[in-house]
């Protein structure tokens, strides 16, 4: 009996040791990162009550982690945590230094670099140096045009001018954004960027309160993308058709605009799964038209 | 201790069982094997998201749980989930058989016979099918109770009262759920208490064993319920910790979930050892008396 128990114990220990030795994953790094993150969360609860050396020590720990595993996929997250620590202390210049490190070390990762560059711009915004911020945002646009951050940047700039109530700048920013989104939508039809560009374009027209153009662009999204990988039937119903209805009825006050789009869609796509839903929508829009 | 005494006092029966276990630790051997199997499976699950086991498990984990569960600390949630899921197969395939082995050992001790593991395994193996079916019956009834009680929980959830009797009922049902399950599990253990001893000692088949079990249970159900419930008190601290995993994780890190899982299973195995010993001792005493 004792022999069997000893064998069982040895099997368990041997298996544990073997699997630990063979393990090439970043488990240890993930574990350490998690525990540092917990420390960060404690500091973030009341940043002013934390002594200076706690911040410095935490940064040092994060740096040590990067040194330990320079190729780790967690690398950008670690840098981001360091930036967050400096951000808690409102040391924006240091935050930018960390972001520059990300740009240097992960230059081949466009998505990461675009977001990082945008974050650099935001630090200038926090400091109130808007000219610098806009310069960086322009860099995001120029250097990473086909990333989520790059594509969203013209609208971000529009939003900034709207918030700061600079009417002339807003008009110009809207014009730039419109051109940009039209170009992308034309150049990349049937892609995620194509549909995103059209979505942003409809937002540009919303800013201008150009309701007819809003409906036209949404109609274009429906015709080009309904049922494709970029627009599920549920999204087509909830995010596009409902919005077209709302704008046509409430803003343009002419449901026939929406009806025209749907009728055209049904004629062009006679076997489309959305057709029943669109026909019901047409009927209810016509019903409301007759009631009026 | 006379069979009359054992029949009257649950504590006396438990004390006798405990002293039998202490004087004959071989009774614990089958439960040690169950512990080994559980720890072995736990190790596999624990290392599943990591190389080299990740080659096989990674697609499964990603498909059913998401990529996050491959990484720290979510991997511990996976360990808990999967380990709970394998409990029923382990119980049916291994624990049923090894429980039978424990009864063979207790019977041999009672008859002053020498114990050889080969003979123990051979005897239990000859009744393996019946042992598995018996375990399946108790698992089935327990799952039935769980299903029924989940309906009660669902009903309690829709009680809107924030005070008064309905609110109290809601609180009792929701907060007391783990303890209700504990009481149900004791009920199920008692309901099939004599099935394994009858299969092993009387060498009966499952249906005959079930009929004899209910016959034996007549008039001694609540006595046995007390006998089985008392050791279960050992599990209450584990249950209290299990219902406060957020606190545990925050205080001691996600690793504490696995520690609790292992500790909980050791406690359950010890309780099972006491149950098997007490029930078999009681069965043998009752048989002697008649």
Interface residues (C-beta under 8 A of the other chain):
Chain A: X1 X4 X5 X8 X11 X12 X15 X16 X19 X22 X23 X24 X25 X27 X30 X31 X34 X35
Chain B: X26 X29 X32 X33 X36 X39 X40 X43 X47 X49 X50 X51 X52 X53 X54 X71 X72 X73 X117 X253
